[in-house]
Amino acid sequence: MTAAGWGTWSADRPVELVHLGSGLTLTPVLYSARANAVSRIGMGPGLVLGERPIGGGGAAFTTRHEDTDIDWRYRFEDADRLEIDWSTRSNGEWGLRFWVALCVSGGGFDLVYDDRTGALAASDGTRSFDIVPAKKPLLVTVHDDLDALEAEFREHGYFYLASRGREGRFVALRFNLEEGPAMRIVVAPSSGEPPVRPALPDGPIAIVPQRPGDDAGRPLAAVHDVMAWNHVFDRINGRPYTVLTRFWNTAKFGGFGVWMNDIVYNAWLWSLFDGTAARDNLEAVFAWQTEDGNFPCLITGNDRWLDRSQPPIVSFAVWSIAARLGDRGLLERAWPALKRNHDWWWRRRSAGDLGLVVYGTSLDAGDGLYKGTKLAAKDESSMDNMAVHDPAPFDEETGLLMSYDVALNSMLALDAECLALIADGLGLDSDAADLRASGTAHREAIQTHLWDDTRGVFANRLVDSGFVEPLAPTSFYPMAAGAATPEQVDSLVDNYLLAPDRFGGVPGLPSATRDDPAYRDNVYWRGRIWAPLNFWTWIGLLRAGREAEADALCAMGWRLFDAGWRERQCGENYNAETGAILDQADTDPFYSWGALLAAMPVAAAVNLTPWHGLGLARPDGSGPMGPVRSPLGEITLEAPGDVLRVGDAAGALVETTLPRLRHVTWSDGCFRAELPAGGAAWLRLPRGAGDATLDGVPLESDDGRIALPPRPAPATLLVAGARRA
């Protein structure tokens, strides 16, 4: 999909095709005579979403309507040319009585069908397209709109000719599965020459490519599939963005919905392979910043929650995305808004005298639903019914939830750290110094005041009294903020992360300890497994130097995700005992941030953080992972044998027997990387390299391989004359 071309842009109809530059719209509709049932192919059991190849070249899916299964594939050959294939997998009735209708409408196009060629011409006076099937449609009908076509099917069935026509603004090209069990339809700009019919598909359509179960590329492909299927065009505000899920009816939310943290996660996920889509999602958040400074919790066509925000993860995302894409301009554009949002938290959510902040609802901002209530303040956490909020009193006079939240304070401290780095990059030395000072003080306050020494864990603390009893994986977030001492990390890991009565065990981190009564509720944030909780805990473990536990959590998260993904489900949340997605009503089976679990193995191989810089590591599994965006460009990683191989489109860039590299930079002919402590190894830059040193000590090379001696501690490798071209 391109920003002006063909794509699955309609939020409420996931397989409808829209040409954004012109508005021409193609809507597949299915009709079963046996059941007298019409399908516009919405989200649900009747649709299985398949592959979306990285690079945007197509889409595949299966429709299931009244026991008839049809496999489909779209190919977006360029912005204006499109190919549609379908192939019947199984029939639920005689194919003659099952219609597949391709409905053409939109954009002010006049549509004219030519019975001689079987082609439909579409022209709006400026642009023209030919829609050409491999076989002529059995029936061409003209209607007022999609509702009229559906009403005709329901009232008159499959054998009805009164709507037959050749010209109109809404035309249905009808094929049945007796005559057309497989079909190809090509849509392209009119050439002025008579259109040529394409060939029929030459075989069955596989909606998901066959991959080995241990294929290292599966996690990255899964992330892209989820992001691409949930990427839509917001017609109200005239911009593309990635919805939380297509299951949520857009009419209920007035045509669009921007939940702050969800869209920020989507931006981060997109940055793995598509900078434009990442920036589009950031713009969907930044566009709604309030005059007071906060990024609103929620903006829809029907409501605006201006009185509350969500945890401040935006600076981390912007820094990471800009570093991955090499986009200094993004930092320049984002800085003023990020700084205003950061300052808003301290101005509006400070409570008490401990140097910490709380959640709340600003009583003088907007008129959003629930404003001025404890529910609104809990909404600000993005974890609305989590048990850690139960004991927290709500101050109706100030709108503050009077509990210092571990997650919020950790994220705000991390926000200051990332903002300081952004200020460094923009030459804002005074701002950088101020942010570092405030971030340091904030981390010390977290370390001191939110550590429950009796239990050996970070816990929420009531402003006017002691610690709350319920815990959540947010207790691990101080590790991500760099606010936990080594001793605190040890207690968190040994007594909580790994303890089976706390957060230990499979299939993932629950949102309450397993011995908490809230765990048994199994409702939303009370007990169920959520991808963001696992993601930030994993980030924290890596920062704290607990690689083994981080790797185990990453692998467990992927196994949980993959169990659902084999059924093409990406869970909003999961049962903490069974890993089931649809065991209760308050979950969604194709939710964007669920892809964070699949992104963790990708980021484990190609990561960007303020504390480790660009990290490269062996991907789990066989075969290549990529292409992934990085400061080195689009790269692919694989691990044949005991070798980490990093390459680009031209071939190998780096080969090494080291398991991982950190703080990797490559500029002006100098390759630099931090090597982990460990035994002897080698590293090779296949395109040529000069002298190499390790912590300033010259190294020997043999046949292009740089010999790396054992290292009792991490050491810095410098290679001069390193060629990338």
C-alpha positions in Angstrom: 0.0 0.0 0.0 1.2 3.5 -0.7 -0.1 6.8 0.7 -1.9 7.7 -2.5 -2.5 4.3 -4.1 -4.4 1.1 -3.7 -4.8 -0.4 -0.2 -7.1 -1.9 2.4 -7.7 1.6 3.8 -11.4 1.2 5.0 -11.5 0.8 8.8 -14.8 -1.0 8.9 -14.3 -3.3 5.8 -10.8 -4.8 6.1 -10.6 -6.3 2.5 -12.3 -3.4 0.7 -9.9 -1.8 -1.7 -9.6 2.0 -2.0 -7.4 4.1 -4.3 -6.7 7.0 -2.1 -5.6 9.3 -4.8 -9.0 9.1 -6.6 -11.5 7.5 -4.2 -12.2 4.6 -6.5 -13.4 1.7 -4.3 -13.7 -2.0 -4.9 -15.8 -4.0 -2.4 -16.0 -7.8 -2.5 -19.5 -9.1 -1.5 -20.5 -12.7 -1.1 -24.0 -14.2 -1.4 -25.1 -17.7 -0.4 -28.5 -18.7 -1.9 -28.7 -21.7 0.4 -28.8 -19.5 3.4 -30.0 -16.3 1.6 -27.2 -14.6 3.4 -25.0 -11.7 2.3 -21.4 -11.0 3.6 -19.6 -7.7 3.2 -16.6 -9.5 4.6 -16.1 -7.8 8.0 -14.0 -8.9 10.9 -15.1 -12.1 12.5 -15.1 -15.9 12.1 -15.8 -15.4 8.3 -12.4 -13.8 7.7 -8.9 -15.1 8.2 -6.3 -12.5 7.6 -3.2 -13.8 5.9 0.2 -12.5 4.8 1.1 -8.9 4.2 4.5 -9.0 2.6 7.1 -6.5 4.0 7.4 -3.8 1.4 3.6 -3.5 0.9 3.3 -5.6 -2.2 0.1 -7.5 -1.4 -2.4 -9.0 0.9 -3.9 -12.5 1.3 -6.9 -13.8 3.2 -9.6 -16.5 3.4 -13.3 -15.8 3.4 -15.7 -18.3 5.1 -19.3 -17.7 4.2 -22.0 -20.4 4.8 -19.4 -23.2 4.6 -17.9 -21.9 1.3 -14.2 -21.1 1.7 -12.4 -18.9 -0.8 -8.7 -17.9 -0.7 -7.8 -14.5 -2.0 -4.7 -12.6 -2.9 -4.2 -8.9 -3.8 -1.1 -7.7 -5.5 -0.3 -4.0 -5.4 2.0 -3.8 -8.4 2.4 0.0 -8.0 0.4 2.9 -6.7 -2.2 2.6 -9.5 -2.1 -1.0 -10.7 -3.8 -3.8 -8.8 -4.4 -7.6 -9.3 -7.1 -9.5 -7.5 -7.1 -13.3 -7.4 -9.5 -15.8 -5.8 -9.6 -19.5 -5.6 -12.4 -21.7 -4.1 -11.1 -24.1 -1.5 -14.3 -25.7 -0.6 -18.0 -25.4 -1.5 -20.9 -25.2 1.0 -23.4 -25.4 -1.8 -23.6 -25.7 -5.6 -21.3 -23.1 -6.9 -23.9 -21.8 -9.4 -25.9 -20.5 -6.4 -23.0 -18.7 -4.7 -22.2 -15.2 -6.0 -19.0 -13.4 -5.7 -19.7 -9.7 -6.5 -17.0 -7.1 -7.0 -18.7 -3.8 -6.4 -17.1 -0.7 -7.9 -18.0 2.7 -6.7 -16.7 6.0 -5.2 -14.7 9.0 -6.1 -17.3 10.4 -8.5 -16.4 7.9 -11.1 -18.7 7.1 -14.1 -18.7 3.4 -14.7 -19.4 1.8 -18.1 -19.3 -1.9 -18.8 -18.3 -3.2 -22.2 -19.9 -6.6 -22.9 -17.5 -7.2 -25.8 -14.4 -7.2 -23.7 -15.9 -7.9 -20.3 -14.1 -4.8 -18.9 -15.5 -2.0 -16.8 -14.2 1.4 -17.5 -14.1 4.0 -14.7 -13.6 7.7 -15.4 -14.0 10.8 -13.3 -13.0 13.2 -16.0 -9.4 13.4 -14.9 -8.4 9.8 -14.3 -9.6 6.6 -15.8 -9.1 2.9 -14.9 -9.9 -0.3 -16.6 -11.2 -3.2 -14.5 -10.6 -6.4 -16.5 -11.5 -9.9 -15.3 -10.0 -13.1 -16.8 -13.5 -14.2 -17.6 -16.5 -12.0 -18.3 -18.9 -11.6 -15.4 -22.1 -13.6 -15.7 -24.1 -10.6 -14.6 -23.5 -6.9 -14.3 -25.9 -5.0 -12.1 -26.3 -1.3 -11.2 -27.5 -0.1 -7.8 -27.8 3.0 -5.6 -25.3 1.7 -3.1 -24.1 -1.3 -1.2 -27.3 -1.4 1.0 -29.4 -1.6 -2.2 -27.4 -4.5 -3.5 -27.7 -6.4 -0.2 -31.4 -5.7 0.0 -31.9 -7.1 -3.6 -30.0 -10.3 -2.7 -32.1 -10.8 0.4 -35.4 -10.1 -1.3 -34.9 -11.7 -4.7 -32.1 -14.2 -4.3 -29.4 -15.2 -6.8 -31.6 -15.4 -10.0 -32.8 -11.9 -10.6 -32.2 -9.7 -13.6 -34.2 -6.4 -13.1 -31.1 -4.6 -11.9 -29.0 -5.6 -14.9 -27.3 -2.6 -16.5 -24.1 -1.2 -18.0 -23.7 2.3 -16.7 -23.9 3.9 -13.3 -22.0 5.1 -10.2 -22.3 1.7 -8.3 -21.8 -1.4 -10.4 -21.5 -5.0 -9.3 -19.6 -7.4 -11.4 -21.0 -10.8 -10.5 -19.4 -14.2 -10.8 -20.6 -17.5 -9.5 -18.4 -20.3 -8.3 -19.6 -22.8 -10.9 -18.3 -20.7 -13.8 -15.6 -18.9 -11.9 -14.2 -21.0 -9.0 -11.0 -19.1 -9.6 -10.6 -15.7 -11.0 -8.1 -12.9 -11.7 -9.2 -9.3 -12.1 -6.7 -6.6 -13.1 -7.2 -2.9 -12.3 -5.0 -0.4 -14.1 -5.0 3.1 -15.5 -6.6 3.1 -19.0 -4.0 3.0 -21.8 -6.3 4.0 -24.6 -5.9 0.6 -26.1 -8.6 -2.2 -25.8 -7.9 -4.0 -22.5 -6.4 -7.5 -22.6 -7.9 -10.1 -20.4 -5.4 -11.6 -17.8 -4.8 -15.3 -17.4 -6.6 -17.2 -14.7 -4.6 -18.0 -11.5 -2.4 -20.9 -12.2 -2.9 -22.8 -8.9 -4.2 -22.7 -5.3 -3.6 -19.6 -3.2 -1.6 -20.0 0.0 -2.6 -17.1 2.3 0.3 -17.7 4.5 3.7 -18.9 3.2 5.0 -22.2 4.4 7.8 -21.6 6.9 9.6 -24.0 9.2 8.4 -23.7 12.8 11.8 -22.3 13.9 12.1 -19.8 11.0 13.8 -16.8 12.4 11.8 -14.5 10.1 8.4 -15.5 11.4 8.3 -12.9 14.3 9.1 -10.0 12.0 6.6 -11.2 9.4 3.9 -11.5 12.1 4.5 -7.9 13.3 4.2 -6.6 9.7 1.0 -8.6 9.1 -0.7 -7.2 12.1 0.4 -3.6 11.5 -0.5 -3.7 7.8 -4.0 -5.2 8.3 -4.8 -2.6 11.0 -3.4 0.3 9.0 -6.3 2.5 7.7 -7.1 5.9 6.4 -8.9 8.3 8.8 -11.3 10.1 6.5 -12.4 12.5 9.2 -8.9 13.9 9.7 -7.4 13.1 6.4 -4.5 11.0 7.5 -3.4 7.3 7.6 -2.8 5.7 11.0 -3.0 2.2 12.6 -6.1 1.4 14.5 -6.1 -0.6 17.7 -8.2 -3.3 16.0 -10.6 -3.4 13.1 -13.1 -5.2 15.3 -14.1 -2.0 17.0 -16.9 -0.5 15.0 -15.8 3.0 13.7 -19.4 4.2 13.9 -19.4 3.7 17.6 -16.4 6.1 17.9 -17.5 8.7 15.3 -15.3 7.4 12.5 -11.9 7.2 14.2 -10.2 6.6 17.6 -6.8 7.6 18.9 -5.8 6.0 22.2 -2.5 7.6 22.9 -0.3 4.7 24.0 -1.7 2.3 21.5 -0.9 4.5 18.6 2.6 5.3 20.0 3.3 1.5 20.2 2.1 1.2 16.6 4.6 3.9 15.6 7.4 2.0 17.3 6.4 -1.3 15.7 6.1 0.2 12.2 9.6 1.7 12.6 11.0 -1.8 12.3 10.3 -1.7 8.5 8.4 1.5 7.4 9.4 4.9 8.5 6.5 6.6 6.8 3.9 4.6 8.7 5.8 5.2 11.9 5.7 9.0 11.4 2.0 8.8 10.4 1.1 7.3 13.7 3.1 9.8 15.7 1.4 12.6 13.8 -2.0 11.1 14.8 -1.0 11.6 18.5 0.9 14.9 18.2 -2.0 16.5 16.3 -4.2 16.4 19.4 -1.8 17.8 22.0 -3.8 20.1 24.3 -3.1 23.8 25.0 -2.3 22.7 28.5 0.5 20.5 27.1 -0.7 16.9 27.6 -1.2 14.3 24.9 -4.8 13.3 25.4 -5.7 9.8 26.6 -8.4 9.4 23.9 -9.7 11.3 20.9 -12.6 10.0 18.9 -15.2 11.5 16.6 -17.6 11.4 19.5 -15.5 12.3 22.6 -12.2 13.8 23.7 -10.6 12.9 27.0 -8.5 16.1 27.3 -8.5 15.9 31.1 -6.2 12.9 31.2 -3.2 11.5 29.4 -1.6 8.1 29.4 1.9 6.9 30.7 4.6 9.1 29.0 6.2 6.6 26.7 6.3 9.0 23.7 9.9 10.4 24.1 11.3 6.8 24.3 9.4 5.9 21.1 10.4 9.1 19.3 14.1 8.7 20.3 14.1 5.1 19.2 12.3 5.7 15.9 14.5 8.7 15.0 17.7 6.6 15.8 16.5 3.7 13.8 15.5 5.8 10.8 18.4 8.3 11.1 15.8 11.1 11.2 17.1 14.1 13.0 14.2 16.1 11.5 11.8 14.0 13.6 13.6 15.1 16.7 13.4 18.7 15.7 9.7 18.5 15.0 8.9 16.5 18.1 11.0 18.3 20.7 8.6 21.2 21.6 5.6 18.9 22.0 7.5 16.3 24.0 8.9 18.9 26.4 5.5 20.4 27.0 4.0 17.0 27.7 6.8 16.2 30.1 6.4 19.5 32.0 2.6 19.0 32.1 3.0 15.8 34.3 5.0 17.7 36.9 2.7 20.7 36.8 -0.6 18.8 36.9 0.1 15.5 38.6 2.6 16.3 41.5 1.3 15.3 44.9 2.8 15.4 48.3 6.5 16.2 48.9 8.3 13.1 47.8 9.2 14.3 44.3 6.7 11.8 42.7 3.6 12.1 40.6 0.2 10.4 40.5 -2.6 9.8 38.0 -5.5 12.1 37.8 -8.2 13.9 35.8 -7.9 17.6 35.3 -11.1 19.2 36.5 -10.8 22.3 34.2 -10.0 20.5 31.0 -12.7 19.4 28.5 -15.9 17.5 29.1 -14.9 14.0 28.3 -16.9 11.0 29.5 -16.0 10.0 33.2 -14.1 13.3 33.8 -13.7 14.1 37.5 -14.1 10.5 38.6 -11.8 7.8 39.9 -12.5 5.8 36.7 -11.1 8.7 34.7 -8.0 8.8 36.8 -7.5 5.1 36.4 -8.0 5.5 32.6 -4.9 7.6 32.6 -2.9 4.6 33.6 -4.1 2.7 30.5 -4.7 -0.2 32.9 -8.2 0.8 34.0 -9.3 -2.0 36.3 -5.9 -3.2 37.6 -5.9 -4.2 41.2 -3.1 -1.9 42.2 -5.7 1.0 41.9 -8.3 -0.6 44.2 -6.9 0.9 47.5 -6.1 4.3 46.0 -8.4 7.1 47.3 -9.6 9.6 44.8 -9.5 13.3 45.7 -12.6 14.9 44.2 -11.3 18.4 45.0 -8.1 18.0 43.0 -9.0 15.2 40.6 -5.9 13.2 41.7 -5.7 9.5 42.4 -3.7 9.7 45.6 -1.3 6.8 45.0 2.2 7.1 43.7 2.2 4.6 40.8 5.4 2.7 40.0 4.7 2.5 36.3 3.9 6.2 35.9 7.0 7.4 37.8 9.3 5.0 36.0 8.0 6.0 32.6 8.3 9.7 33.5 11.9 9.2 34.7 12.7 7.4 31.4 10.9 10.2 29.6 13.4 12.7 31.1 16.3 10.5 30.1 15.2 10.3 26.5 14.3 14.0 26.3 17.8 14.8 27.6 19.3 12.7 24.7 17.1 14.5 22.2 18.2 17.8 23.6 21.8 16.7 23.2 21.2 15.9 19.6 19.6 19.3 19.0 22.3 21.2 20.8 20.0 22.3 23.6 22.7 22.0 26.3 20.8 23.8 29.1 17.7 21.8 28.6 19.7 18.5 28.5 21.4 19.4 31.8 18.1 20.3 33.5 16.4 17.1 32.3 19.3 15.0 33.5 19.2 16.6 36.9 15.5 16.1 37.3 15.6 12.6 36.0 18.4 11.7 38.4 16.3 13.1 41.3 13.2 11.3 40.1 15.1 7.9 39.9 16.4 8.5 43.4 12.8 9.2 44.7 11.6 6.0 43.0 14.5 4.0 44.5 13.9 5.4 47.9 10.2 5.9 48.3 8.6 3.3 46.1 10.7 0.4 47.4 8.9 -1.7 50.0 11.8 -3.0 52.0 9.6 -5.4 53.9 8.5 -7.2 50.9 11.6 -6.5 48.7 9.7 -5.1 45.8 8.7 -1.8 44.2 5.0 -1.1 45.0 2.5 1.7 44.6 2.3 3.9 47.7 -0.6 5.9 49.0 0.3 9.6 49.3 -0.7 9.9 52.9 0.1 6.4 54.2 1.9 3.2 53.2 2.3 0.8 50.4 -0.7 -0.9 48.6 -0.9 -4.7 48.9 -1.6 -5.6 45.2 1.3 -5.8 42.8 1.6 -5.9 39.0 4.4 -6.4 36.6 4.8 -2.6 36.7 6.9 -3.4 39.8 9.6 -4.3 37.3 9.4 -1.0 35.4 12.1 0.8 37.6 14.6 -1.5 35.9 13.7 0.0 32.6 14.1 3.5 34.0 17.5 2.7 35.5 16.1 3.3 39.0 16.7 0.0 40.6 19.9 -0.9 42.5 21.6 -4.3 41.8 20.3 -5.6 45.1 16.8 -4.4 44.3 17.1 -6.1 40.9 18.1 -9.4 42.6 15.1 -9.3 44.8 12.7 -8.4 42.0 14.0 -11.3 39.9 14.4 -14.0 42.5 11.4 -13.2 44.7 8.8 -12.0 42.1 9.7 -12.6 38.4 10.7 -16.2 39.0 8.5 -17.1 42.0 5.6 -19.3 40.9 3.2 -17.8 43.4 4.0 -14.3 42.1 4.7 -13.7 38.5 6.7 -16.8 37.7 5.6 -19.7 35.4 4.1 -19.9 32.0 2.7 -18.8 29.7 3.6 -15.2 30.5 3.6 -12.4 33.1 0.1 -12.0 34.6 -1.3 -8.6 35.4 -1.6 -9.6 39.1 0.4 -11.9 41.2 -0.9 -15.5 41.0 -1.7 -15.5 44.7 -3.8 -12.3 44.5 -7.6 -12.7 44.5 -7.7 -10.4 41.5 -5.8 -12.9 39.5 -8.7 -15.3 39.6 -11.0 -12.6 38.2 -9.5 -13.2 34.8 -11.0 -10.0 33.5 -9.0 -7.5 31.5 -6.2 -6.1 33.7 -7.1 -8.3 36.6 -5.0 -11.4 36.1 -4.7 -11.6 32.3 -1.4 -11.4 30.3 -0.8 -8.2 28.4 1.9 -7.6 25.9 3.0 -4.1 27.2 3.6 -5.5 30.7 5.9 -8.2 29.2 7.6 -5.8 26.9 8.6 -3.2 29.5 9.7 -5.9 31.9 11.9 -7.4 29.2 13.3 -3.9 28.4 14.1 -3.5 32.1 15.8 -6.9 32.5 18.1 -6.1 29.5 19.0 -2.7 31.0 19.7 -4.3 34.4 22.1 -6.8 32.8 19.9 -9.8 33.4 20.2 -11.2 29.8 19.3 -14.8 30.7 16.0 -13.8 32.3 15.3 -11.3 29.5 16.0 -14.0 26.9 13.7 -16.5 28.7 10.9 -13.9 29.0 11.3 -13.0 25.3 11.1 -16.7 24.2 8.1 -17.3 26.5 6.3 -14.2 25.0 6.9 -15.5 21.5 5.6 -18.9 22.3 2.4 -17.4 23.8 2.0 -15.2 20.7 2.7 -17.9 18.3 0.2 -20.3 19.7 -2.5 -17.8 18.8 -0.8 -16.7 15.6 -1.0 -20.2 14.1 -4.8 -19.5 14.1 -4.0 -16.0 12.8 -5.0 -14.4 16.1 -3.1 -11.6 17.8 -4.4 -11.2 21.3 -5.3 -8.0 23.1 -4.7 -10.1 26.3 -4.4 -13.8 27.2 -5.6 -16.2 29.9 -2.7 -16.4 32.4 -3.3 -20.2 33.0 -4.0 -21.5 29.5 -2.8 -18.7 27.1 -6.3 -18.6 25.5 -7.4 -15.4 23.8 -11.1 -15.8 23.4 -11.9 -17.6 26.7 -13.9 -14.5 27.9 -15.5 -11.5 26.3 -13.2 -8.6 27.2 -10.5 -9.3 24.7 -9.9 -8.9 21.0 -8.3 -11.4 18.7 -6.5 -9.0 16.3 -5.2 -6.2 18.5 -2.2 -4.1 17.4 -0.2 -4.0 20.5 -0.4 -7.7 20.9 2.4 -7.7 18.2 4.8 -6.4 20.9 5.2 -10.0 21.9 6.3 -10.9 18.4 8.5 -7.7 18.2 10.5 -8.7 21.2 12.5 -11.4 19.4 13.1 -8.9 16.5 14.3 -6.2 18.9 16.4 -8.8 20.7 18.3 -9.1 17.4 18.3 -5.5 16.3 17.7 -3.2 19.2 18.0 0.5 19.9 18.0 1.8 23.4 19.6 4.9 25.1 21.7 2.6 27.3 23.0 0.1 24.7 22.8 2.1 21.5 22.4 -0.2 18.4 22.6 -3.8 19.5 23.0 -6.7 17.1 22.5 -10.3 18.2 22.0 -13.8 16.9 18.3 -14.2 16.0 16.6 -17.3 17.4 15.8 -20.0 14.8 17.0 -20.9 11.3 17.2 -18.7 8.2 17.3 -15.0 7.9 15.4 -12.3 9.9 14.8 -9.1 7.9 14.9 -6.7 6.3 14.8 -4.6 9.5 15.4 -0.8 9.6 18.5 0.2 11.5 21.1 3.0 11.6 23.1 0.8 9.2 20.2 0.8 6.7 17.9 -2.1 6.0 19.7 -5.2 7.3 19.1 -8.9 7.6 20.5 -11.1 10.3 21.0 -14.8 10.5 23.0 -17.3 12.7 24.3 -20.2 10.7 26.2 -22.4 13.1 27.8 -20.3 15.8 28.2 -17.2 13.5 26.2 -14.0 13.7 25.9 -12.7 10.1 24.6 -9.2 9.4 24.0 -8.2 5.8 22.2 -5.8 3.5 21.0 -6.1 -0.1 24.5 -6.3 -1.4 25.6 -9.1 0.9 27.3 -9.6 4.3 28.4 -6.6 6.3 29.6 -8.2 9.5 30.3 -11.8 10.6 31.3 -12.8 14.1 31.3 -15.7 16.5 30.3 -13.3 19.3 26.6 -13.8 20.3 25.9 -10.0 20.4 27.4 -6.6 19.8 26.3 -3.3 21.4 26.9 0.4 20.8 27.5 -0.4 17.2 28.3 2.6 15.0 29.8 2.8 11.5 30.6 6.1 10.0 33.5 7.8 8.2 35.1 4.5 7.6 35.3 3.5 11.3 33.4 0.5 12.7 32.9 0.6 16.5 31.2 -1.9 18.8 31.2 -2.9 22.4 32.0 -6.6 22.8 30.6 -8.7 25.6 32.9 -10.3 28.2 33.7 -13.8 27.1 36.2 -16.2 25.5 38.2 -15.9 22.3 36.2 -15.1 19.1 36.6 -13.5 15.7 34.9 -10.8 13.7 35.1 -10.1 10.0 34.1 -7.1 7.9 33.8 -8.8 4.4 34.0 -5.6 2.4 37.4 -4.7 3.7 38.9 -3.3 6.9 42.1 -1.7 8.1 43.8 -1.7 11.5 41.7 -2.9 14.5 42.2 -2.3 18.3 40.4 -3.6 21.4 40.4 -1.0 24.2 43.4 0.6 22.4 45.4 -2.6 22.0 46.2 -3.6 18.4 44.7 -6.8 17.1 45.9 -9.5 14.7 43.8 -10.5 11.6 44.1 -13.7 9.6 42.4 -14.0 6.2 40.3 -11.0 6.9 39.2 -12.3 10.4 40.1 -10.1 13.3 41.1 -12.3 16.2 39.4 -11.3 19.5 41.1 -12.4 22.7 39.2 -13.4 25.8 37.7 -10.4 27.6 37.0 -10.4 31.4 34.7 -7.4 30.9 33.0 -5.6 28.0 35.6 -4.0 25.7 35.4 -1.6 22.8 36.5 -2.7 19.3 37.6 0.0 16.7 38.2 -0.9 13.1 39.6 1.7 10.8 39.2 1.7 7.0 36.0 -0.3 7.4 34.2 -0.3 4.0 30.4 -0.6 3.7 30.0 -0.1 0.0 
